[in-house]
Amino acid sequence: MLSAFFSAFRTPDLRKKLLFTLFIVAIYRLGATIPSPGVNYGNVQRCIERMNTGDTNEVFTLLNLFSGGALLQLTVFALGIMPYITASIILQLLTVVIPRLEQLKKEGQSGQAKITQYTRYLTLGLAVLQASGFVALAKSGQLFQNRCSTGDTEPIPVSTIMPNWLTLTCLVITMTAGTGVIMWLGEMVTDKGVGNGMSVLIFTSIAARLPAEGLQVWSQNKWNFVIIVAIGLIVIALVIFIEQAQRRVPVQYAKRMVGRRMYGGTSTYIPLKVNQAGVIPVIFASSLLYLPTLGLQLMDQNNLPAWGKFINKWIIPQESWVHITLYFAMILFFTYFYVAITFNPTEVADNMKKYGGFIPGIRPGKPTAEYLDFILSRITLPGAIYLGIIAVLPNLFMGLAGGNKQNFPFGGTAVLIIVGVGLETVKQIESQLMQRNYEGFLR
């Protein structure tokens, strides 16, 4: 991997792309540290320090992870890349439901450009909603788990120059504009840099938090830090092995005459990854598990019904066996659900039949679709179990991380995204190096 980066820096055009990517990353991290207007940075830092001594909500931990810690600091880039991820998932799901979007997807580059434009509009709309919600939660103290109500300090003080509603409106507009800038930065990296820009920004956000989290665990207990690093190395090795694993279904294309030329007669394969769903099931499960917590916050805590007390005792605590079991089961379900809507065996079989392709020993058409569906259902099970195990690791080892899940840096979505984006970026760099310096039989 390091040799690929060294070779890329020795290539002039690739060096420009890498330096441009680093420049965009620096701008992104700078925006993640600039406070929004009307935010008392000192009070917010004291709130975060108090939060580190207790548990945080599942979704707040996830959103803060994707924003690189900018959410709880209420910076200009507080929303991070999460609105774009949510908009992309929504558009991907709607493609299966709405025929117009499915038709655009089949139109190629022009249709994909329209879907990308719809994703941008939806991203800004979601950013307005999320910014309004986070500002309201921060104003009431719920974003900081009510750990800011000491004395007369507030996480967002009312401005003495502008009215209260105008200060909150400026906060929402600033955070929404920050999301638009992040989206533009990601597209710039995709066009002029190396790799998928959005993935690189997510990688940067997560990697930026690892040193601080590791230092916090080290300050609490040095032996726990050594154990966590050992567990992290094992987890990273497992993730690399599973992320690279795939079932290659052989495909043979028959020869056919088009005019005076002969086409076909080649052999290829369909790569079916063990983890076909990526980190999407973990995001879905985390979001749904937060709904009971949100519902209980809207109720009177002194007069909770029996089901509310059960949720408060067994589902909300992240170290509870009920929470871990439910989290694991939801990840299994959403893995199968997401794979089912993103990979259509019937469509793949029809495209193969259209271009004269077939799987050796399997008849084209419906038998091919049934064969692909059988293989996909078999390899999705280990992929779903793998996702569930990686996701619940922070819950199982919360004691080592000082009782705080977000201080366990080598589990859940963090290691999945870091390893996945790292492998994909290295592959793209190596492919571009191969195009510029081919060492084959001509050497």
Beta strands, then each sheet from edge to edge (+ up, - down):
strand 1: 246-253
strand 2: 256-258
strand 3: 261-263
strand 4: 267-273
strand 5: 357-358
sheet 1: 4+ 1- 5+
sheet 2: 2+ 3-
end
